[in-house]
C-alpha cells in the first residue's frame, strides 16, 4: 500500500509539471507572436507603437497588420 501511495504522489507531481509547462509554452508562443507583429509594425512605420504583449490580437488586428506591412513593402 505504501508503494502505491508513493507512486500516486509521484504521478501527481509529474502531471502537474507537464500541465504547467504546457500552459507556459502556449502562453509564451502567443506573447512571442504578438511581439513579432508589434516589431513589424514599428519597423515598417518608423514610429513608436506601444501595444507590447498586453493582449491577444484579434482577427481584425491581424488583418490590419498584414495590410500595413503590404503597403510598406
N, C-alpha and C positions, 0 to 999 in steps of 0.2 A: 504493500500500500504506500509506503514511504517513497519508493522509487517512482511510482505512478504520479504522486503529487508533485514531486520534483520535476518530472517530465512535463507536467501541465504548466508549471511555473515557467520553465524554460521556453516552452512553446508559446506561452502568452507574451513573454518578452520578445521573442522572435517576431511574432505577428505585429506587435506594437512598433518595433523598429522598422519592419518592412512598410507598414502603413505610413509611418511618419516620413520616411524617405520618399515614398511615392508622392505624398502631398507636397513636400518641399520641392521635388523635381517638377511637378506640374505647375506650381506657382512660379517657380524660377523661370520656366520656359515662357510663361505669359508675360512676366516682367521683362524678360530679355527681348521678346518680340516688340513690346511697347517701346522699349528703349531704342531699338533699331529704327522703328518708324519715326520717332521723335528726332533721332540723329539725322535721318534722311531729309526730313523737313528743314531742319536747321541748316544742313549743308546746301540744300537746294535754294532756299530763300535768302540765305545770308542774314537772317535776323535771329533774335533770341526768341526761342519758343519754349515756354515752360509748361509742358504737360508731362513731366517726368513721372512715369510709373505710378501715378496716383489712382488710376482706374483702368479697367479693361476697355479696349477700343471696341466701339460698336461697328456694325457693318457699314453704316453711313460714313463714319470717320475714316474707315479703311479705304472706302471708295474715294473720299475726298483727298486722302494722302496720295493715292495712286494717280489721280488726275493732276495734282500739283507736281508730282515727280515727272509725269509725262509731258507737262507743259514746259518744264525747265530743260528737259533733255532733247 
